[in-house]
Amino acid sequence: MLLGSTLLAQQTEIQVLNAIVKDEVVPNAQVIFQKNGEASVNAMTDSQGKIRIPSPFGGVDDASVTLIIKKDGYSTLVTKGPCKGLTYAISPTMKTLDGLRVVLHWNKNPLDVDSHLAFPDNHIYFDHKTGYMANLDVDDTDGFGPETITVEKKTDGKKYLYAVHDYTDKDAALNRNLSFQSDAKVFVYIGNTLIKSYLVPKNNMAGNLWIVFMIDENGAFTDINKFTDASSPEAVGARLQKYFGDGETFGEAAIAQNDVRESINVNRQGETAYHAGNLEGSVELYQRAIELDPNNGQAYSNLGLSFRKLNREAEALWADRKAIALAHGPQMNVTQAASYYNIARIYESKGQWEDALQNYTKAKERKQNVVYDNAIKRMNEKLGR
């Protein structure tokens, strides 16, 4: 019996599910474990969507291990350990330009953790699964997740807020289980790409509500990572509604100067990869630069260009919008005009004339250019004006 327990302890088991269909397993997905200085370990999920392999890297299962899950038709998931014994859901590729998908995972405790998405006149959660162009695809109440919210089309000019609520401990004020025990992970997908990952802060934060991020009126993401308390789902909604006005703000996390310098260096490496024709490599480097310094507007601008070259228009829109939000200094209007123009070109290529017109107009407002004038005239003609 002891021998069997030892062998079991040396096994790593992971299950892979479809993020938008409850309990649907994903067979034949490639699962890759990576660690610096070690050879990668690969496995394929079986008919139950599971892998069971000898624990790689001498049984080490911590943040030094990177887990990658790939399958055709799904966005590639990349995350850090620990990962042993967990369930992961991968997102089918999204087709809409202005859509996004948020997938929540956690471990067995607390059992019931809920996703909440709020925007004006809408609050999406387990008791209100459908809102305007958004819905809760999958709800889970017994540990691990996933819980998945899909926004088919974000409404321009509206703020969106996403939060994670520890429903199990909803009556326990200043409870620390969500931060200390849950290992909650939030993955945000746009198009075919995992564009943002959030790991619950492990510094023993008090509160059963983790307010994770906001998407502003123009579609740019802002990380919040703030903990507070809410005694019910309705209280969660009321708490999030406060962010829609001007009465509440949140401070930005400090970024170490070493990370700022390294972000600049990695961004340059991305530019080198781009000019060498290695577009996928440039995307990975630009994303790494952004992880190091989320305020690196040049990295976002470069990322948008690489995405456009790869025909990943939804991802390019997201990157250009963040570049606009971060633009500053004497070249701010020039940078914003160029980004709005690039956004408008994507909409025009898809036949979305009104969206294209709005963005060409914003480009002209920031910088006079005959190219913008001609584009505005062209869109008005398409719209019969």
Secondary structure, DSSP 8 states (H G I E B T S, - for coil): -HHHHHHHHTEEEEEEEETTSTT-B-TT-EEEEE-TTS--EEEE--TTSEEEEE-SGGG--STT-EEEEE-TTB--EEEES--TT-EEEE-B----TT-EEEEEE--SSSS-EEEEEEETTEEEBTTB-EETTEEEEE---SSS--EEEEESS--TT--EEEEEEESTTTTSTT--HHHHT---EEEEEETTEEEEEEE---S----SEEEEEEE-TTS-EEEEEEEE--SSHHHHHHHHHGGGSSS---------HHHHHHHHHHHHHHHHHHHTT-HHHHHHHHHHHHHH-TT-HHHHHHHHHHHHHTT-HHHHHHHHHHHHHH--STTHHHHHHHHHHHHHHHHHHTT-HHHHHHHHHHHHHHS--HHHHHHHHHHHHHTT-
